[in-house]
Amino acid sequence: YATPHSQNAWAHFQGLGWRRIQTGAADGVTNMLILFAEARANARPVTVYADGNLVYHAYML
C-alpha cells in the first residue's frame, strides 16, 4: 500500500500484519516497496527485520 507522499508505504506480512516501511530516504522506501511487489508477483519468500511498527531491512530469497 502506498500514498502519493514519497515516504508513506506499507506492506502486509504473514504472521506480522501491516508494517510501515522505515522512512528516511524516498528511494529506499520505493526500492523496498518494489522488492515486496516483485516477491508477491513471483511467489518468492522475503525475510524482513521488523518491529511492532516498521520494516527496517528486507531481502528476497
Number of C-alpha atoms within 10 A of each C-alpha: 11 15 9 7 8 13 19 16 19 21 18 12 13 6 6 12 10 16 18 21 24 20 16 9 11 13 12 14 23 17 12 21 18 12 16 21 15 13 16 12 9 8 9 12 12 14 11 13 10 16 11 10 14 16 20 16 12 15 13 12 8
